[in-house]
């Protein structure tokens, strides 16, 4: 499923990426290959195959869900590019 240059440029705009023409062409090929692979997977006969939530059987090795102290507003303000009245300021997403 080859994507057009315009479709990749649209996806880049949605992701707020400024891509060069060379990058657009490279990503066009890569995204097209990914979509082709999904088309192959869609063509497989999965009759009788039960849906699974995970591949590995048994317990998952996860850490205990325990609360920990956060960074605090002062530490966050140090790392934030734009901070005002204890809030992050971000550019508007609607034009």
C-alpha positions in Angstrom: 0.0 0.0 0.0 2.2 2.8 -1.2 1.5 6.2 0.4 1.7 9.4 -1.5 4.0 12.2 -0.7 1.0 14.3 0.3 -0.3 11.6 2.7 3.1 11.5 4.5 3.3 15.3 4.6 -0.2 15.3 6.2 0.9 12.7 8.8 4.0 14.8 9.5 1.8 17.9 10.0 -0.5 16.0 12.4 2.6 14.9 14.4 3.9 18.5 14.2 7.1 17.4 12.5 9.0 19.6 10.1 10.5 17.1 7.6 12.8 17.8 4.7 11.9 16.5 1.3 14.5 13.7 1.7 13.0 12.7 5.1 9.5 12.7 3.6 10.6 10.4 0.8 12.4 8.1 3.3 9.4 7.9 5.7 7.1 7.4 2.7 9.0 4.2 1.9 9.2 3.0 5.5 5.5 3.7 6.3 4.4 2.0 3.0 6.5 -1.1 4.0 4.8 -1.2 7.4 1.4 -1.0 5.9 2.3 -3.7 3.4 3.3 -6.0 6.3 0.0 -5.3 8.0 -1.8 -6.2 4.8 0.0 -9.5 4.8 -1.0 -10.2 8.4 -4.6 -9.3 7.6 -4.6 -12.0 4.9 -3.7 -14.8 7.3 -6.3 -17.3 8.2 -6.8 -17.1 12.0 -9.9 -19.4 12.2 -9.8 -21.3 15.4 -7.1 -19.1 17.0 -8.2 -17.7 20.3 -7.5 -14.1 21.0 -4.8 -13.5 23.6 -3.9 -10.6 25.8 -0.3 -11.8 26.1 2.0 -14.4 24.5 3.7 -15.7 27.6 1.8 -17.8 30.1 2.0 -17.3 33.9 2.7 -14.3 36.1 4.0 -11.2 34.7 7.1 -9.8 36.5 5.9 -6.3 37.5 7.0 -4.2 40.4 4.6 -3.6 43.3 2.3 -0.7 42.7 3.4 1.6 45.6 3.0 5.3 45.8 6.2 7.4 45.9 6.8 11.1 46.4 6.6 13.2 43.3 9.0 15.9 42.0 7.2 18.9 43.4 6.4 22.1 41.7 9.8 23.7 42.3 11.7 20.9 40.5 9.2 20.8 37.7 9.5 24.6 37.2 13.3 24.1 36.8 12.9 21.7 33.9 9.9 23.3 32.2 10.5 25.5 29.1 7.6 27.8 30.0 6.2 27.9 33.6 3.6 30.4 35.0 1.5 30.3 38.2 2.5 26.7 38.9 1.4 25.5 35.5 3.1 24.4 32.3 2.5 26.8 29.4 2.3 25.3 26.0 1.6 26.7 22.5 -2.0 26.5 21.3 -2.8 23.5 19.1 -5.6 25.2 17.1 -4.7 27.8 14.6 
